[in-house]
Each structure stands twice: as structure tokens, then as C-alpha cells.
Amino acid sequence: MQKNIYMKKNIMKNSFIITASFFIVVIFLISFLNMNIQKEASFIPNYSKINLQKILQKEHFTDDDYKTLLMQTGLGENAVDKIIKTNSYNELNNIFNKYQSDFLKKPNHCIRKIGLVTYEDKIINKEGNIIKAFEIPDIKNGDVVISKSTFSLGWRHGHAALVTNAEKGEIIEATVWGCPTKIKNISSWQSYSSFILLRPKKAIESEEISKFALEKLKDIPYGIFTGIPNKDPDCISKTQCAHLVWYCYYKFGYDIDSDGGWLVTPKDIARSKFFDIVQVYGVNPEEIW
């Protein structure tokens, strides 16, 4: 009898040790993967800051001028033109210099946990407080915002959302498991370590797409594997961040999943031929993903 009790206690003790060891290994592995992936938090340009005054003095910009401005400020043609049209010549040097400084400087990051195994990179100041790292000069309804800042278990899968009310700076997004899709403000994206703002080509009905998102995709449960195996259900019951954006465009005839797989990711959308770059931050302008 005593022997059986002793054996049972031994088994329980060994089971506890094995279980505890397993969780320690998992926690260590997650920490290691997170530390390793942190190296990819932001693209830091390895080229020097140049004086943009000669370009800004021109009446018309060439393709090379737009390319230079993109590489120096992270601003695409749409954003550049918007700034030029809405500001006086005397203001332009200061405005572009601010975008240039923000884009070229090396930021400080922190890792913030947002889910069971999901984390995100945020920009912080010297005191360790999360801060707004850059300005957004131009958004329109139907624009797509993407960040590489979100990662899980060593996979930097990123995050995506759709602009639904440019005037108010509102976007619709699916954040993490357990949270339904909701309307948020784009200002929360200005502290991400990386940011991509994409605009659909001129022929695309972006206003209708944003209206569709508001009417059909609010308060939808989060589903991490949404799209497998049915990517385009008649009645959507679950979604994830990239699938939400893809679904809205697909309903209007545009398959913005660049690799055409079952699982659509922010990377797939970032590489889509249907968009122009409006702005990037913490991202290589020549290879955004």
C-alpha cells in the first residue's frame, strides 16, 4: 500500500517536473525568437541626408525627383503632390526637412505583448514612453495601411487595416484573437516601428470599398486561419487583418493577394500590383516587403 502511494507521488512529481520543464522551454524559445526578430524592427537607411532645396524649387518634378524624395522622406508621389498643393513655397523646406529627419534617423524600440504569443514593435523616447514617430500627410477612403511590426513565434506576419473615414482618420481592423473587428484611429499606427500607406490605382472604386467595409465587416469575430479552405464565403463569419482588407477589394473584382494562396497576409497585399505607395516609414522604399 505504502509502495503504491509512493509510486503515485513519484509519478505526479515527475509529471509536474516534465510539464514545468516543457513550459520553461517554450517560454525560453518564444523569448529567443522574439529577441532575434527584434533586429528586423525597422529599416534604417544606410545613405546620407541630402539637401532637397534644389528639387523643391522646381515647378515640375521628374521621375528621378520623385524617387529622390521617396528615398529621403518616405513620401510617394501622391503625398508629395498633396504637400506641394496645400502649402506655400516658404513652408516646403521645413515640412520636407521634418519628414526627411524622421525617416532617416534611427529610432528606439520596445516590444509590447498584445496576445497570447503575439507582440508588436513600438517607437519609444529616451524615457521609454511610446511616441508618435512620424506624420501622415495624406489619406483617402479605401487606402490600405500595413505594418511589419507585429510578430508571433518568430514570424513577422505584420498587420493591415483599411481607411474608412479619411476626414476623421478612421480605419477598420481586425487586431487579435478574442477581439472583433472595430473602428480605430490611424494615429495608433504612428508609433509602429514600420508603416506602409498604399493607395489603390485611380480606376478602383475606393469610396465604395470603404463603404462596404463599414456596412458588412464591423464586429466580425477574429479568425487566425480565415481563408483556409474557403477564402471568399458568401456570408463572412470570421476574419483576420489581411483577409478583411482583401475581402473588401475582392468583392469589387480586385484580388490584392499577390501570391494567390489560401492564407492572405499583409506581405501579400504590400506586394499587390493594384496599389501605389503613398508613404513608408521604417521600410525600404525600394523593396517594401
Helices and strands as residue ranges (DSSP letters): H 2-37, G 38-40, H 53-56, H 63-73, H 77-86, H 89-104, E 108-113, E 118-124, E 144-147, E 150-152, E 159-165, E 170-173, E 182-185, G 186-191, E 195-200, H 206-216, H 241-250, H 266-270, E 275-281
